[in-house]
Amino acid sequence: MSDGVLANKQTLKSNQKLSDRKLYKLIIASSIGNALEWFDLIAYAFFAGTISKLFFPTDDTTLSLMLALFTFAMSYLIRPVGAIIIGSYADKSGRKSAMLLTIWLMMAGTFLIAVMPTYASIGIWAPIGILLARLLQGFSAGGEFGSTTAMLVEQYPERKGFLSSFMFASQGISGLLGAGFGLVLTALLSTEQLESWGWRIPFIFGLLIGPVGLYIRRHIEETGEFAHKEEEPKVPVAALFKSHKRSIIYTIGAMMLSTSVTYSIIFMPTYASKFLGMSSSIGYGGTLISYAVLTVLTPFIGTLSDNIGRTRVMIVASGLFFLTVYPAFTLLSTHPTLIMLASVLFWLSILKAMYFGGLPALMSELFPTHVRATGMSLSYNIATTVFGSFTPALLVWSISATGDLLAPSYYLLLTCCVSLATMVAIRKHFNIR
């Protein structure tokens, strides 16, 4: 073999290593901010019972929990504002700039929650401070998904399903960490210790993740479709509403099932302890299994969507979901054991991974490059605000008002039907297989 051929092979291998290194850095840079966002969100939801006692104390524990969950939901109302402002910034100034901004804002909100004095110390300023921190996080999260997903799909368009699936796989990692903290802290600490200082530990940990993500994001490149886009509207949101209203509607419809399942899983520790009479540690243990499935399975589904089609996989998943969600909750409500909780969450997580593994790539295909970050950010956050943020509070209210432990399954069936119809419409109008 000639020296020239050997040199060419070595050059190809070297270029491949550089390409792989760049790919891994991009995945980590994009995922870590999303993971931080979801870790803080999950930590707040998991410790909602403790937070309700410390920051929203009343004589009625259900009312206190509702106030804590309402604050959780209120932070989502600002998400569409963050989506428009940060999404437009990403479409005009670059994905990287927006990604750096969102992680700074998320770190600031996390810091406020971690150090906030309780109601017993500063009175009404305590719940106001928690609300302001959650609003800051909500504004940041409003632009996170669209900016980072756009960065991923535009760098490697031929693998967009696989790459963008890490936006949701990273949620699984966040869930594992959040449920792990919940399980360990509730098992090792007394109620007094948990309420005194233990609940702050997850938020302090989340605060430590931020600088790592910030460092990595500073060292990624702004290349791909965005760097070579031909059209650059002066006001991306105006161009979005002028020409892509149908894409917004379809994206929201596609998000409904994924969002409602995500927040129902987050609600499960509260559901298990408050309504099924199980210990909090059992609830956290069950959700650990769920998030492990989502972390591992989602990238494989993303790859599958690249090969056989996104809507095809998602239609199968939503159909199976429709057929099994009611029986699953029936079994859980009549046999509230750790094994049954783990089994139900395991099955729901498989279906969720099947549905949302290709969802980010599908969303990116509904919007052109020059409005992609704005379009995805706005659609994503409208869906999470309307069909996700109020889900825990809605489920608490519906079960308390009706006494029906199957109420969560009715809500999930409704969102499933809408998303299934949306998938059929997307195949028809956008010809996306």
N, C-alpha and C positions, 0 to 999 in steps of 0.2 A: 504494500500500500504506500502511495507516495506521501511525501511530507505535506504537500498541499491539501490532500484529502484529510489527513489527520488534523491539520490545522483548522480546516473548515468544520470538522466534527467537534473539535474542542471549542471553537467559537460558538457553534450552535448550542452546545451544552452550557457554556457560560451565559449565553443570552437567555436560555431557558431558566437557569437558576435565578438570574436577575428578574426575569418576568414573574417567576413563582414568588420570589421575595417581595416584589411589588404587589402582587395579588394578595399575599397573606397580610401585608401591612395595611392594604386597603380594607380588607375584611375586618381586621382588628380595629382600625381607626373608625370605621363606620359603625361597628357593632357596640363599641365600648360606651359611646355616648347614649345610644339607645338603651343599653343595659342599665346605665346609671339612672336614666329616666324611669324605667320600669322597676328597678330595685326600690327606689324611693316611693313610688306609687304603691307597690306591693307591700312594702314595710308599713306604710300608713294604713292600708286596708287590713293587713293581718293584725296590727296592734290597735285597731279602731276601738276595741272594748276598753283597753287601758287608757288610750288618749281621751275617750269620752269621759272617763272618771276624772282625769287630771285637768282637762281644759274646758269641758262642757258639763260640769256637775249639776244635776237636778235631783229631785226626789224620785223621779221615774227613770229607771235604768234604760228602758227602751227609748224614752225621749232623748236621753243623753247620747245613746248610740246613734239615733237618727240625726241629731245635731252634728255629731262628728262625721257621719257619712254624708250629710248635706254639705258640709265644708269640703269634703273630698270631691263632691260633685260640682260645687261652685267653681272650683279651680278650672274646670273644663269649659266654662262659659267664655273664658278669655282665650282658649286655644284657637278658635277660628281667627281671632285678631292676630295672634302670633303667627298663624299660618299665612295670612295675607302679607303681613309686614316682613317676616323672615323669609317666606317663600319667594316674594318678589325680590328681596335682596339677593337670594340665591340665584334667581334667574337673570339678574342684571350684573351682579358683581362676582358671582362664582359660588360653586357648592362648598368649597373649602372655607371661604370666609364665613358663610352662614353656619357651617359646622363648628367653627371656633366660637362664634357668638353664642350658640345654643348651650355649649358645655359650660361656658362661663356663667351664664344665667342659671343653669341647673345647679351648679355648685353653690351659688349665692343662696338659692332657696333652701337647699339641703342644710346649709350652715345655720340658717335662721331656725329651722325646726330642731336641729340638734341642740341648740343652746337656749331655746325659748323657756323662760320661767313658767311655772304652772299657774292655774287660776288662784290657788291658795297664796301665791306669792305676790302677784301683780293684778289680780282681779280680772276685769273685763278685757284688759289689754292682752291677756294670754290667748284667748280664742281669736282676737283680732289679729295678733301676730301670726298665729298658725294659718289663718286665712290668707294673709298677705304673702306668706312664704309659699303657700300652695298656688296662689295666683301667679307669682313669679315663675314657679316651676311650670305651670300650665302654659304661660306665654312662651317659654323656652321650648317646651315639648311641641307646641304648635308648629314650629318650623323644623323640628328635628327629623321627623320621618321622611318628609318630602325631599329635603336637601340631601340626606344621606342615601336614600334609595336612588335618587337621580344620579348621584355620584357613582354608585355601584353599577347600575345598568348601562350607563354611558361609557364606562371604561372597557367593559367586555360584553358587548351586545349579544354575542353568540352564546353566552353562559348566564344570561340575565336571571333566569329562573333560579339557578343554583346560588348565584352571588346574593341576589336580593332576599333569598330565603333566610339569610343570616340576620336580617332585621327582626324576624320573628323568632328565630332560634335563640337570639340573644335575650329575648324575653323569657325563654325557658331557663336560661342560665340565671337570670335575675330572680325568677321564681324559685329555683333551687336554693339560691342564697337566702332569699327572704324566708322561705319555708324552713330552711335549715336553722336560721337564727331564731325563728319562732319556736321550733321544736326544742332546740337546746336551751333557750332562755326560759321557756315555760317549764321545762323538765328540771332545770338546775336551780332556778331562783324561786324564792318565795314570792307571794303576791306583793308583799311589802317591798321587797327588793326590786321587783319588776316595775312597780309604780314609782319607786324612788329614783332609780337610775337605769335599770335594765333596758327599758324601752328605747333609750337614747342610743344604745350600742349600734343597732343597724344603721342609723342615720350617720353616726360618726364614721362607720365603715364606708358607707356610700360616699361620704365627703373625701375619703382617702383615694377613691377610685378616680375622681375627677382630674387631678394633676397628671395621672398616667395617660388618660385619654387626650388631654390637652397637648401633651408632649408629642404623642403619636400623630395627632391631627395636624400639627404644625409641619410635619415632615412628609406629607403626601403631596402629590402633584395634581394640578388642575388640568387634566387632559381628557381625551375622549370626545364625545359628540358635542358637549357644551363649548369646548375650546374652538370648534369649527362650525358652530351654528351660523346660518346665514341671516336669520331674522332676529332682531332684538327690539321688542316693543318697548316704548317709553314707559308704559304702565302695564305690566304683565297681567294684573288682575282684571283690567278693562278688556284686554284681548281675550282673557279666559272666559269671561261672561258673554262676550260678544259672539264667540265662535265655538265654544266647547261646553255649553250648558248640558247637553245630553251626556257628555263624558262625566261631568260632576255627578249627575243623578245616578248613572249606572255604577259609578265607583262607590257611592254611598250605599246603594242597594247591595253591592257585592260585599261590603264591609259589615253589614248588619249581623250576619250569622257569626262571623269570626269575632266581632266585638262582644256580642252578647255572651258567647261561650267563654271568652277570656275573663270577663268580669264576673261571670258565674263561678268559675273556678277560683278566682280570688276570694269570692264570698264564701266558699265551702267551709273553711275553718269556723267562721261565724255561724253558718247554717248547722254544722255538726254539733257545736257546743251549745248554742242557744236554743235550737229547735229539736235536735235529735237526742240531747242529753249525753253527748259524748264529751270526753275530755278535750281540752284545747290541743294537747300534744298529739292526740289521734288525728285531729283535723289537719294539723301541720304535716304529720307523717304521710297522710293520704295525698296531700298536694305535692309532696316531694316526688312521689311516683309520677304524678301528672307532668310536672315540669321536666323530669328526666326524659320522658317520652318525647315531649315537644323539642327539647334540645337536640336529641339524637336523630329523630325521624325527619324533622322539617327540611334539612338540606337535601336528603334523599328524595323527598317529594318535589323539591324545587328542581332537581336534576330530571326527575321523571316528567315534570311539566315542560321542560326544554325538549324532551324527546317525543312525547306523545300528545302534548297539548294541555294547556292550563284549564280551560273551561271543561274539558272532558273529565279530568281528574276531579275538579271541584263539583261537578254535577253528581258524580257517583258518591262523593263524600256527603253532600247535602241530602241526597236521597236516603242513604243509610242513617244519617242523623235523624231524619224525619221518622223513620220506622222504629228507631230504638230509644230515643230520649225519654219518652213517657214510661216505657217498661223499666228503664234504668232507674228513674227516680222512684217508681213504685217499689222496686226491690229494696232500694236504699232506705226508704221511709218505713218499711215494714220489718227490715232486718238491719238496724243501725249498728253495724259492727265495723271494726277496722278493715277486715277482709272485704266486706261488701263496699265500703267507701272507696278502698283502693281499687277494687275491680271496676266500679262505675267511673271513677276518674281516669283509670287506665284506658277504658274504652272511649270515653269522651275525648281524651287527649289524642288518641290515634285518629279519630275522625277529624278533630280540629287541625292536626298536622296535615292530614290529607287535603283539607280545604284551604288552609292558608299558606301552604308551602309555596304555591305558585301565585298567590294573590298579589304580592308587591310587584312582580314582573307584569302581571296582567294590568294593574293600575297604571304602570309606566307606559304601557302600550296604548292606553286610551288618551294620552296627552302628547303633543309634539314637544320637542326639546325646549323651545323658547318660553313655554309656560308650564313645563313639566313639574318643577318643584312647587310652584304656586298651586297648580291643579291638584297634585297629590296631597299636599299639606292641607289645603282647605277641605277637600273631600274626606280625607282620613279623619280630620279633627271634628268635622260636623258629625260624622258617624260615631266617633268615640264619645262625643259630648252628649248626643241624643240617645244613643243605644248602649252606651257603656258606663258613663260616669254616674248616672242615676240608677244603674242596675242594682247595686247592693241595697241602697235605700228603698227602691221599689220592691225588691224581693222581701225585705224585712217588713215593709208595710203590708204587702199582699198576703203574706203568711199570717201576720198578726191580725189582720182585719177579717180574714176568711177562716183561719184555722186549718187551711188546707196545705199540707206539707208538700204537695205536688205542684204548687204554684210556680216554682222555677221552670218546670218542664213546659208549662203553657206558654210562657214568655219565649222560651227557646224554640218552640214549635212555630210560633208566629214569625220570628226573625228568619227561621229556616225557610219557610215558604216564600218570603220576599226575596231572599238571596237566590233561591233556586230559580224563581221566575226571572231574576236579573241575569243569571248566567245564560239562560235561553235567549234573552233579548240581546245580550252582547254577541253571542254567536251569530245571530241574525243580522244585526246592524253593523257590526265591526268585522265580521268574518274572522274572528279569533277562535282558533280551534282549541 
